[in-house]
């Protein structure tokens, strides 16, 4: 029997179940996890009947906040966690506008998990300054696609136009509609 233990979440049906059976046949100890205790215990009985060591853990991982991504290794793991950020800008009339940034657009918060249980935060590079302006320049020069929304683009362009008009008029505030 192998000394390795394989944990399979979502192991009660489909690919998860097939993986549990395959790892058990290959001689690994298997821990299966899922939302249905009856189905989990039935799978464990089936795996044990074939000579495998198997256990069931009842859990619903859909209820837990999952990491954005992770890489598991024999000496630990690297985990990228979701971050929720907001972008603050000014509307065309000068009021502050706060937009949530999609979690998929935010850089991940990265942690290193060592076998001894210690967790270390890894420094993440700061977001680039003026990404809209860089993307606009790339778009105008090379036709590269822009990631900002049309609404965000219109708001930024309106602010730039208002700033240009204000500068021409000695710094007088400009209200655009």
N, C-alpha and C positions, 0 to 999 in steps of 0.2 A: 504494500500500500504506500502511496506517495506521502511525503510529509507536507505537501502543499495543500492549502485550503483555498477553495474557490468560492467566493461569494457572488451569487447571481441575483440581482434584483429583477423584478418582473418575470420570475422564473416559472410561473404557474401555467403559462400558455405560450404558444408560438415559438419564436426564436429563443426566448429565455428558457423555456422547457427543453427544447432541443439541445441547448448549450449545457444545461444541467445533466442531461442524460449522457451527452458526449464526454463531459469531464469525468463523470462517475465511471463510465466504461474505461476511460484512460487511467483510472486508478487514483484520481484525486479525491480528497474529502470535499464534500459539497455542502454549502449552506445556501438554501434557497429562501427567497423572501418574496412576499406578496401580500395582497389585501384579503385573500379568502382563506381562512384557517382550514376549512374542510379540504379544499383543493391542495393546500400546502402539505397537510398531513398525508393525503393520498399519494402525492408525489414522493414524499420521503419514504413511505412504505414500499412503493415501487422501486425506488433506488436501493433501499436496503435489501429487498428481495433479490436484487441482482448482485448482491455482495458488496455494495458501496457503503461507505460511512456518509450519512446525510443527516442534516438538521433543518428545521424550518423556523424562520423568524417572521412573525406577523408584523407587517409595517406598511404604511402608505407613504411612499416617498414623494408622491405628487403634492402632499401637504407641506413638505419641507422646501425651503428656499434652496434651490440647487445652484451649484457654482456655474459660472459662465462656461468654464472649461477646466479640465484637470489632466495632469499627466502623472500616472502612477509608475513607480519604479521599485526595485528591490530595496533601495536605501531611502525611501520616503516618497513624497509627492510634491508637485508644484500645482497650486490651485489659483485660478483666476476667478475672483468674486465679482458679481454684478455691482455696479455703482450707479447711483441715480443722481444726476446733476441737473442743474438748471442754467440756462443762458439768459443773462439780463442784457437788454438793449433798450434803446429809446425808440418810441413810435415816431411817426412823421410829425406829430404835434409836440414832441418833447417829453411825453410821459414815459415812465419806466414800464417796460413790458418784460414779463418773465415767462419763458417757455421751457417746458421740461425737455431735456435732451433724451432721446431714446436710449435705453440702457445699452442697446447694441452699438450705439455710437460712442459711448463713454469708454475710456480705457479701463481695463480691469484693474482691481486691487489684487496684487499678487502676494501669495504667502507660500513659504516653504515649510513642509511638514516633515520632521525628522522621525526616524524609528523610535526615538526615546520619548516622543510625544510633544517635543518642543515645536513651537510655531514662530517663524520669523517673517516679518513683513519685508517685502522687497520694494525698494524705491522705484516709482514709475516716472517716466519722463513726463514733464508738464505738457499740457495740450499746446499745440503750436499757436503762436500769436496771430491774430487776424486771419483765421482760416478762410473766412468768406472772401477776403480780398485776394488771398493767394489762389483760391479756387477760381475766382472770377478771372484773374490774369491767365491762369492755365487754360481756362475755357476759351478766352478770347484769342490766345496765341496758338494753341494747339487743338482746340475743340474738345478737350478733356471734359467728361461729364461732371456736373456739380452735385454735391450731396445735400446741399441746403434745399429747403422747400421753396416753392415759388413765392409763398407769402413772406417767408424770411428774406428772400432775395429782393422782393419789392420794397419791403420795409428798409433794408440796408441801402438800397439805391435811393429811396426817398430821403433818407438821412444824409447821404453824400450830396445829393442835389441841394438840399436845404443848406448844408454847410457851405457849399460853393456860392449860393446866392447870398448867404449871410456875410461871407468873406468879401464879396464884391461890394456889399452895402455897409462896410465898416463895422461888421459884427452885430448888426441889428438882427434880433431873433426873427426867424422865418417860420411861418405856419403854412404847412401844405395840407391839402385834403386828399 
